[in-house]
Amino acid sequence: MRLLRLLPLVAATYFMVSGGPYGLEDIVGQAGYARALLLLCIVPLIWSLPTALMVGELASALPEDGGFYIWVSRALGRFWGFQEAWLSLSASIFDMAIYPALAVAYLGQLQPALTAGHRGVAWSLAVVVVCVAWNLRGANSVGQGSLWMLALLLTPFLGIVGLGIWRSGLLHLASDPVQHVSMARTPHGSLVTALLFVVWNYMGWDNASTIAAEVEDPQRNYIRSMLASVLLVATSYVLPIAVVALTGIPASMFVTGSWVAAARMLATHVGPRFASWLAIAVVAGGALTGIAMFNALMLSYARVPAAMAGDGLLPKVLERRMANGVPWVAVLACACAWALALGLNLTPLLELDILLYGLSLVLEFVALAVLRWREPSLIRPFRVPFGRFGAVAIGIAPTLLIFFTIFAARADRITPKLPAILFGTILAVAGSLFYLCTLRRKGAGNRTTS
C-alpha cells in the first residue's frame, strides 16, 4: 500500500476544507468587500488555527484510521466516541450534497441545457460514481489527484489576480452588466449570512485525521500539513477578493457563480477571445472544485464507519478492505447515503452542517483537554503550547463561534414549520438512541453466539 506523502496530504486537506475562492461570492454580496475581507481574516485566527493545532497534537499522538472517532473514544469513552462519529456522519449527509450541486451549477454556465431538469440530478449522480471509482484506487490516488486539481482550479484565479492588479484604478463600470438576485435583507441579516458562509468555508480541518494509518510519517506530516493548509486556504480566499475590490466591480453583483462574470469583465481589455477563454476556465474550475471536494471528503468520511465496525459498533461487513487498504463496503454505503440527499436546498444544508459538525468539533477539543490530564505521558510529537492551560484555552474561541453561529441562524427553517436548529438538535439527540440500539443488537448477538 502506497502511503500519502506531505504535498498530496496538503492538497487533500485543502479540499476537505475548501474549494478555493468558489463559494465566496455570497459572502461578498451579503457583507460587501470590507466586511467580507475582515471576516475572512479574523475567522482563521479564532477558528482555523486553533482547530489545526488541536488536530496536529491528536493526530500525531494517535495516528490511527478513524481519527477524531478514536480520539474521543479514548478520552471520553465509547458512548461519546459513538456520538462523535454520529454527529460527523450526520453532518456529512448534508455537507456532501452541496458539492455535486456546485459542480453542476458551474457546468450549467457552459451550456444551460446540459443541466436542465433531471439532467442536473444525473450529473450529480455521475459525480458520486466517479468519486467512488477514484476512492477505490486508494488514498494515494486521491491525494495525487487532489494535488493536480488544486493546481488546475487555482490557475484561473492567478489570471484574475494578475488582471486585477494590472487594472486596479483603471476599470470604470458605468453600469452593472451582470443580472443578479436582489439582496432584500437587512444589513444585520446580511452579515449573519456572510458569517455562516465564512464558517462553512473554513470547516473540516479534522477530516484528514481519519486516514492517519495511510499517511507517511503522520507524527510529523500532520502538523506540517495543517499549518500549510491554513495558510494556503486563507490566502486563496483573501487575495482574489482583495484584488477585485480594487478594480471597481460592485460587491452587489456577487452571487454564486459571479466569478465568471468578474473574470470576463477584467479580461475584456485584453480581448474578447481571451475574456471568453478565462471565463470558461473559471467555469471549468468551479465544476472541478465540486468533484475534488467530494472526492477528498469521501476518502475521509468512509474511514469512520470502518473504524466503528472494527470496534463492534457497526456491522462487521463495513470493515472489509481491499488490498490497497480501502474499506470498500463503507465507501459504497456512504456514497448511497449521500446520493439520497442530492437536490436539497443549500442554505438549510449549511446550517445543519455547521450545527452537527460544530458539536462534533467541541467534543474533539474536550478530548484534547481530557487526554492532557488523564494521559500526560502519552507521546505527543507535537503539543499545543502553554501546557494544560493551553489545551483547555485553545477550544474556547471555536466553541463560542460555533454557538454564536447556531444562535444567529435560529430563525432559518427546513420547512415552514420546522426550524433548522430544531431538526439538527433532533438528529444530534438521535445518536444516543442509536447507540442504545447498537448495544442491544450487540448483546443479542453475543447471546446467540453463546
VMD Tcl script that draws the C-alpha trace (Angstrom):
set ca {
  {0.00 0.00 0.00}
  {1.43 3.37 -1.06}
  {1.27 5.92 1.74}
  {0.18 9.54 1.35}
  {3.11 11.99 1.38}
  {3.15 15.58 2.62}
  {2.19 17.53 -0.52}
  {-0.69 15.22 -1.53}
  {-1.84 15.35 2.12}
  {-1.83 19.15 2.00}
  {-3.84 19.09 -1.24}
  {-6.33 16.55 0.12}
  {-6.69 18.55 3.35}
  {-7.24 21.70 1.27}
  {-10.20 20.09 -0.50}
  {-11.55 18.62 2.74}
  {-11.82 22.22 3.94}
  {-12.02 24.42 0.89}
  {-12.87 24.58 -2.76}
  {-10.77 27.64 -3.42}
  {-12.47 31.01 -3.95}
  {-15.60 29.29 -5.27}
  {-18.43 29.72 -2.79}
  {-17.15 33.07 -1.50}
  {-19.33 35.12 -3.84}
  {-22.29 35.17 -1.47}
  {-20.06 36.42 1.35}
  {-19.09 39.46 -0.74}
  {-22.65 40.00 -1.97}
  {-24.10 39.81 1.54}
  {-21.47 41.74 3.51}
  {-19.58 43.88 0.99}
  {-15.85 43.81 0.33}
  {-14.59 45.34 3.59}
  {-16.63 43.18 5.95}
  {-16.07 40.06 3.83}
  {-12.30 40.55 4.00}
  {-12.50 41.27 7.73}
  {-14.42 38.03 8.34}
  {-12.09 36.02 6.10}
  {-9.05 37.30 8.02}
  {-10.43 37.01 11.57}
  {-12.16 33.60 11.37}
  {-8.91 31.70 10.58}
  {-7.32 33.12 13.73}
  {-10.16 32.17 16.09}
  {-11.35 29.03 14.28}
  {-8.94 27.51 11.77}
  {-5.64 27.92 13.62}
  {-6.87 26.54 16.98}
  {-8.50 23.61 15.20}
  {-5.38 22.91 13.15}
  {-3.23 22.91 16.31}
  {-5.66 20.57 18.07}
  {-5.65 18.20 15.10}
  {-1.86 18.41 14.90}
  {-1.45 17.21 18.50}
  {-4.08 14.47 18.49}
  {-3.29 13.13 15.02}
  {0.43 12.91 15.80}
  {-0.22 11.26 19.19}
  {-2.88 8.81 17.94}
  {-2.23 8.23 14.21}
  {-4.94 5.66 13.57}
  {-7.64 5.24 10.93}
  {-10.83 6.72 12.32}
  {-9.11 9.87 13.56}
  {-11.46 12.01 15.61}
  {-13.64 8.98 16.47}
  {-10.58 7.29 18.02}
  {-9.60 10.44 19.96}
  {-13.00 10.99 21.56}
  {-13.48 7.30 22.32}
  {-10.13 7.12 24.09}
  {-10.68 10.32 26.07}
  {-14.38 10.12 26.91}
  {-15.43 6.51 26.34}
  {-17.34 4.52 23.73}
  {-20.63 6.40 24.18}
  {-19.11 9.77 23.34}
  {-16.97 8.23 20.61}
  {-20.17 6.97 19.02}
  {-21.75 10.43 19.34}
  {-18.68 11.99 17.69}
  {-18.98 9.62 14.76}
  {-22.78 10.05 14.62}
  {-22.53 13.85 14.51}
  {-19.78 13.80 11.87}
  {-21.51 11.29 9.62}
  {-24.88 13.05 10.03}
  {-23.23 16.34 9.07}
  {-21.68 14.62 6.05}
  {-25.14 13.79 4.66}
  {-25.86 17.50 4.29}
  {-22.30 18.58 3.56}
  {-21.71 16.11 0.74}
  {-24.94 17.05 -1.05}
  {-23.53 20.52 -1.68}
  {-20.50 19.63 -3.81}
  {-22.14 17.78 -6.73}
  {-24.67 20.64 -6.84}
  {-21.79 23.13 -7.01}
  {-20.17 21.20 -9.87}
  {-23.48 21.05 -11.77}
  {-24.19 24.76 -11.20}
  {-20.91 25.72 -12.86}
  {-21.34 23.16 -15.62}
  {-24.70 24.75 -16.39}
  {-22.96 28.05 -17.10}
  {-21.19 26.45 -20.05}
  {-24.43 25.18 -21.54}
  {-27.67 25.58 -19.53}
  {-29.40 22.80 -21.48}
  {-26.80 20.32 -20.16}
  {-28.08 20.60 -16.58}
  {-31.75 21.48 -17.12}
  {-34.38 19.47 -15.24}
  {-33.48 15.88 -14.41}
  {-30.16 16.22 -16.23}
  {-28.79 18.13 -13.22}
  {-29.56 15.21 -10.90}
  {-27.99 12.81 -13.41}
  {-24.79 14.87 -13.47}
  {-24.74 14.95 -9.65}
  {-25.06 11.18 -9.53}
  {-22.26 10.93 -12.09}
  {-20.01 12.91 -9.71}
  {-20.78 10.39 -6.95}
  {-20.00 7.42 -9.20}
  {-16.72 8.90 -10.47}
  {-15.55 9.66 -6.93}
  {-16.43 6.16 -5.73}
  {-14.30 4.67 -8.51}
  {-11.47 7.10 -7.70}
  {-11.57 6.32 -3.97}
  {-11.44 2.60 -4.61}
  {-7.99 3.19 -6.13}
  {-6.67 4.19 -2.70}
  {-5.69 7.19 -0.56}
  {-2.53 7.88 -2.55}
  {-4.54 8.13 -5.79}
  {-6.96 10.61 -4.19}
  {-4.08 12.66 -2.76}
  {-2.16 12.82 -6.05}
  {-5.36 13.72 -7.90}
  {-6.07 16.46 -5.36}
  {-2.63 17.92 -6.00}
  {-3.27 18.21 -9.74}
  {-6.81 19.51 -9.30}
  {-5.58 22.15 -6.86}
  {-3.15 23.47 -9.45}
  {-5.84 23.47 -12.15}
  {-8.54 25.25 -10.16}
  {-6.22 27.97 -8.81}
  {-4.73 28.78 -12.24}
  {-7.70 30.90 -13.47}
  {-7.61 32.88 -10.23}
  {-3.95 33.67 -10.78}
  {-5.17 35.23 -14.04}
  {-7.91 37.15 -12.20}
  {-5.44 38.40 -9.58}
  {-2.92 39.41 -12.25}
  {-5.53 41.26 -14.31}
  {-6.96 42.86 -11.19}
  {-3.58 44.19 -10.10}
  {-2.92 45.48 -13.62}
  {-6.29 47.17 -13.93}
  {-6.68 48.50 -10.39}
  {-7.90 52.06 -10.66}
  {-8.31 51.77 -14.44}
  {-11.57 49.84 -14.58}
  {-14.63 52.10 -14.58}
  {-18.01 50.44 -14.84}
  {-20.75 52.80 -15.98}
  {-23.38 50.25 -15.09}
  {-23.63 46.75 -13.70}
  {-23.95 44.44 -16.74}
  {-24.49 41.32 -14.67}
  {-28.02 40.24 -13.82}
  {-28.16 39.20 -10.22}
  {-30.56 38.32 -7.46}
  {-31.76 41.23 -5.34}
  {-30.41 41.24 -1.78}
  {-33.61 42.08 0.10}
  {-32.18 41.65 3.59}
  {-31.28 43.91 6.45}
  {-27.59 44.72 7.00}
  {-27.59 42.56 10.15}
  {-29.13 39.64 8.26}
  {-26.57 40.06 5.51}
  {-23.65 39.96 7.93}
  {-25.01 36.90 9.72}
  {-25.48 35.09 6.41}
  {-21.95 36.07 5.41}
  {-20.61 34.72 8.71}
  {-22.48 31.47 8.10}
  {-20.76 31.06 4.73}
  {-17.34 32.04 6.14}
  {-17.53 29.49 8.95}
  {-18.65 26.82 6.49}
  {-15.78 27.68 4.13}
  {-13.29 27.20 6.96}
  {-14.71 23.90 8.28}
  {-13.19 20.43 8.05}
  {-9.63 20.64 9.39}
  {-10.08 17.41 11.34}
  {-11.26 15.38 8.34}
  {-7.77 14.39 7.23}
  {-7.19 12.71 10.62}
  {-9.32 9.67 9.69}
  {-6.73 8.39 7.21}
  {-3.74 8.55 9.59}
  {-2.78 4.91 9.02}
  {-2.45 5.67 5.31}
  {-0.18 8.73 5.75}
  {3.61 8.63 5.61}
  {5.23 9.73 8.90}
  {1.97 11.08 10.40}
  {3.71 12.25 13.59}
  {5.48 14.96 11.58}
  {3.36 15.42 8.48}
  {0.03 16.15 10.14}
  {1.01 19.37 11.89}
  {3.01 20.47 8.84}
  {0.07 19.82 6.53}
  {-2.38 21.56 8.90}
  {-0.36 24.77 9.10}
  {0.41 24.79 5.37}
  {-3.27 24.21 4.55}
  {-4.46 27.01 6.84}
  {-2.10 29.45 5.13}
  {-2.99 28.23 1.63}
  {-6.75 28.34 2.22}
  {-6.71 31.80 3.80}
  {-4.51 33.20 1.02}
  {-6.65 31.72 -1.76}
  {-9.72 33.30 -0.14}
  {-8.41 36.75 0.72}
  {-6.17 37.58 -2.24}
  {-8.71 37.35 -5.12}
  {-11.36 39.29 -3.22}
  {-8.91 41.96 -2.09}
  {-7.64 42.49 -5.64}
  {-11.08 42.51 -7.27}
  {-12.24 45.03 -4.64}
  {-9.66 47.48 -6.00}
  {-10.95 47.25 -9.59}
  {-14.31 48.93 -9.03}
  {-16.52 45.90 -9.68}
  {-19.51 46.40 -7.32}
  {-19.89 43.95 -4.46}
  {-23.65 43.85 -5.09}
  {-23.11 41.83 -8.29}
  {-21.64 38.89 -6.39}
  {-23.85 35.82 -6.07}
  {-22.96 32.16 -6.55}
  {-21.17 31.85 -9.89}
  {-20.23 35.54 -10.27}
  {-16.50 34.81 -10.56}
  {-17.26 34.00 -14.20}
  {-18.65 37.46 -14.86}
  {-15.80 39.09 -12.92}
  {-13.21 37.22 -14.99}
  {-14.90 38.26 -18.23}
  {-15.10 41.90 -17.16}
  {-11.45 42.05 -16.08}
  {-10.19 40.37 -19.26}
  {-12.27 42.37 -21.75}
  {-9.49 44.93 -22.14}
  {-7.10 42.20 -23.31}
  {-9.56 40.99 -25.94}
  {-12.95 39.28 -26.21}
  {-11.42 35.91 -27.10}
  {-9.13 35.94 -24.07}
  {-12.05 37.04 -21.87}
  {-14.14 34.13 -23.11}
  {-11.36 31.61 -22.50}
  {-10.70 32.92 -18.98}
  {-14.43 32.76 -18.19}
  {-14.56 29.16 -19.47}
  {-11.52 28.30 -17.34}
  {-13.27 29.70 -14.25}
  {-16.40 27.70 -15.04}
  {-14.36 24.53 -15.52}
  {-12.58 25.20 -12.23}
  {-15.93 25.56 -10.47}
  {-17.08 22.19 -11.74}
  {-13.69 20.70 -10.83}
  {-13.78 22.01 -7.26}
  {-17.10 20.29 -6.57}
  {-15.65 16.99 -7.74}
  {-12.37 17.48 -5.86}
  {-14.08 18.28 -2.56}
  {-16.50 15.37 -2.81}
  {-13.61 13.06 -3.69}
  {-11.36 14.13 -0.80}
  {-14.17 14.07 1.76}
  {-15.26 10.62 0.65}
  {-11.71 9.49 1.46}
  {-12.12 10.91 4.96}
  {-15.66 10.01 5.97}
  {-15.62 6.40 4.75}
  {-12.91 5.51 7.29}
  {-15.18 6.37 10.23}
  {-17.81 3.60 9.83}
  {-14.98 1.17 9.06}
  {-13.29 2.05 12.37}
  {-16.62 1.77 14.22}
  {-17.19 -1.66 12.67}
  {-13.78 -2.70 13.99}
  {-14.98 -1.72 17.49}
  {-18.17 -3.72 17.09}
  {-20.45 -0.65 16.96}
  {-21.49 -1.24 13.35}
  {-21.86 -4.41 11.25}
  {-18.50 -6.09 10.60}
  {-19.07 -6.03 6.85}
  {-18.23 -2.30 6.86}
  {-14.68 -3.18 7.91}
  {-13.90 -5.15 4.75}
  {-10.92 -3.71 2.88}
  {-9.30 -4.13 -0.50}
  {-5.62 -4.97 -0.89}
  {-4.82 -1.23 -1.09}
  {-6.44 -0.65 2.32}
  {-9.69 0.93 1.08}
  {-12.78 -0.02 3.16}
  {-14.83 -0.61 0.03}
  {-18.12 -1.55 1.71}
  {-18.02 1.62 3.82}
  {-17.24 3.68 0.71}
  {-20.26 2.26 -1.13}
  {-22.57 2.61 1.89}
  {-21.60 6.26 2.43}
  {-21.97 7.05 -1.28}
  {-25.52 5.65 -1.30}
  {-26.48 7.76 1.72}
  {-25.04 10.93 0.18}
  {-26.79 10.28 -3.14}
  {-30.16 10.31 -1.35}
  {-29.51 13.89 -0.14}
  {-28.83 15.32 -3.60}
  {-31.09 18.19 -4.62}
  {-31.72 19.65 -1.14}
  {-31.73 23.43 -0.69}
  {-28.29 24.96 0.02}
  {-28.84 27.34 2.95}
  {-30.55 24.88 5.34}
  {-27.79 22.40 4.46}
  {-25.16 24.88 5.66}
  {-26.97 25.47 8.95}
  {-27.40 21.75 9.64}
  {-23.80 21.10 8.64}
  {-22.47 23.79 10.99}
  {-24.67 22.64 13.89}
  {-23.77 18.95 13.66}
  {-20.13 19.43 12.70}
  {-19.74 22.15 15.32}
  {-20.94 19.90 18.12}
  {-18.54 17.16 16.99}
  {-15.68 19.67 16.99}
  {-16.49 20.70 20.56}
  {-16.12 17.04 21.59}
  {-12.68 16.95 19.95}
  {-11.49 19.98 21.92}
  {-12.81 18.35 25.09}
  {-10.90 15.18 24.17}
  {-7.70 17.21 23.74}
  {-8.00 18.65 27.25}
  {-9.06 15.35 28.88}
  {-6.16 13.41 27.33}
  {-3.71 16.04 28.59}
  {-4.96 15.41 32.15}
  {-5.51 11.66 32.00}
  {-2.55 10.63 29.88}
  {0.27 13.13 30.46}
  {2.85 10.50 29.47}
  {1.27 9.88 26.04}
  {3.92 10.50 23.39}
  {3.00 13.71 21.57}
  {5.41 14.63 18.74}
  {3.59 17.98 18.60}
  {1.94 19.72 21.55}
  {-0.41 22.67 21.74}
  {1.72 25.25 23.63}
  {1.25 26.50 27.24}
  {0.68 23.13 28.85}
  {-2.69 22.11 30.25}
  {-3.92 25.69 30.23}
  {-3.24 25.91 26.50}
  {-5.01 22.60 25.85}
  {-8.15 23.99 27.51}
  {-7.97 27.59 26.30}
  {-7.45 26.72 22.64}
  {-11.01 25.41 22.33}
  {-12.77 28.43 23.83}
  {-12.92 30.71 20.78}
  {-14.03 28.00 18.30}
  {-16.72 26.81 20.74}
  {-18.07 30.33 21.24}
  {-18.10 30.90 17.48}
  {-19.99 27.65 16.90}
  {-22.73 28.51 19.38}
  {-22.96 32.12 18.19}
  {-23.41 30.94 14.60}
  {-26.07 28.43 15.65}
  {-27.91 31.12 17.65}
  {-27.68 33.67 14.83}
  {-29.25 31.22 12.36}
  {-32.03 30.15 14.73}
  {-34.80 31.70 12.58}
  {-33.95 29.73 9.43}
  {-36.16 26.78 8.59}
  {-36.01 23.47 6.75}
  {-39.76 23.71 6.09}
  {-42.20 26.50 7.03}
  {-42.97 24.65 10.29}
  {-39.58 23.08 11.07}
  {-36.67 25.29 12.23}
  {-33.26 24.09 11.05}
  {-31.85 24.23 14.59}
  {-34.68 22.01 15.91}
  {-34.18 19.46 13.15}
  {-30.43 19.45 13.79}
  {-30.98 19.03 17.54}
  {-33.31 16.08 16.93}
  {-30.64 14.46 14.74}
  {-27.97 15.05 17.37}
  {-30.09 13.56 20.18}
  {-30.97 10.58 17.99}
  {-27.33 9.48 18.27}
  {-27.96 8.39 21.87}
  {-30.91 6.24 20.80}
  {-28.91 4.62 18.03}
  {-26.12 3.86 20.49}
  {-28.58 2.07 22.77}
  {-29.93 0.12 19.80}
  {-26.37 -0.83 18.87}
  {-25.67 -2.14 22.36}
  {-28.93 -4.13 22.35}
  {-28.10 -5.62 18.93}
  {-24.59 -6.47 20.08}
  {-25.91 -8.03 23.30}
  {-28.43 -10.12 21.36}
  {-25.67 -11.24 19.01}
  {-23.48 -12.32 21.94}
  {-26.33 -14.34 23.50}
  {-26.98 -16.04 20.17}
  {-23.29 -16.91 19.79}
  {-23.06 -18.32 23.30}
}
mol new
graphics top color blue
foreach p $ca { graphics top sphere $p radius 0.5 }
foreach p [lrange $ca 0 end-1] q [lrange $ca 1 end] { graphics top cylinder $p $q radius 0.2 }
display resetview
